[in-house]
Amino acid sequence: MTAIQEIPLTTITGGSSTLGDYAGQVLLVVNVASKCGLTPQYEGLEKLHERLRDQGFSVLGFPANDFAGQEPGTDEEIAEFCSSTFGVQFPMFSKITVLGPERHALYDALAGDQDVQWNFEKFLISRTGEVVGRFAPSVTPDDPELTAAIERELAA
């Protein structure tokens, strides 16, 4: 496993996890928020997840309240919102911090010395656990640039 796959994570229901649990899959890691202008991207992320999961792809959602307080809820409230509003079935994780000195180790590994720009920034991880793409929050889940990158990784 790569170092990024060994970082301890907590699922939105409180279970222990790592990206290693998804070894061999292409992953799209997204910092999400429920009260953001980009929140409707949840719908597209779920469609992308459903369309490609049988090919070894998964979206992983990481709620974060780092931008304008746009994810104020508890893990339970976030899970309920995502399920009831957008039918989210892709894996969701416990709320984390993606900016500043308290930034989660996963985002240290994903973003390196750069800051995350805003909610719904996307990181593409290859089947071997390497970060192979980074997409701005404004890049929607159905954007041809993003879908082409995902399909390239699935074919690799």
C-alpha positions, 0 to 999 in steps of 0.5 A, a space after each residue: 500500500 502507498 502511504 496515502 492508503 494507510 492514513 487512518 480515516 473515520 467513516 460518517 457512522 464512526 467506523 475505522 477505515 483507510 483508503 487501503 479499503 478501496 485498494 485497486 479502485 480509482 477514487 475521487 476524493 471530494 471535500 463536501 459541504 451541505 450549505 454551499 452554492 456547489 452543494 447540488 454537485 452531490 447529485 452529479 457525484 452520486 450519478 458518477 459513482 453509480 455509473 462507474 462503480 462496477 468498473 472499480 470506481 468510487 467517490 469518497 465524500 469528506 465533509 468539511 466546515 472550513 469555508 464560510 461555515 458551510 458544513 455546520 452539522 454533525 456527522 449524523 445530520 450530514 448523513 441524513 441530509 445527503 441521503 434524503 436530499 440527494 440519495 447519496 450512497 457513495 462512501 462518506 466520512 466523518 467531518 474533517 478539516 482541510 485547511 490550516 494547522 489542523 488539516 487532516 493528514 489525508 489532505 496533507 497528502 492530497 494537497 501537499 503545500 497548496 491550500 484547498 480552494 473551496 468546497 467540492 475540490 476533487 482529487 483523483 487517485 489511481 488504482 495504485 494509490 497515487 494522486 493523478 489529478 486535481 480539479 477545481 471546485 467549479 469542475 462539475 462531476 459531468 465535466 468532460 475533463 474530469 470524466 475523461 481523466 477518470 475513464 483513463 484511470 479506469 482503463 489503465 
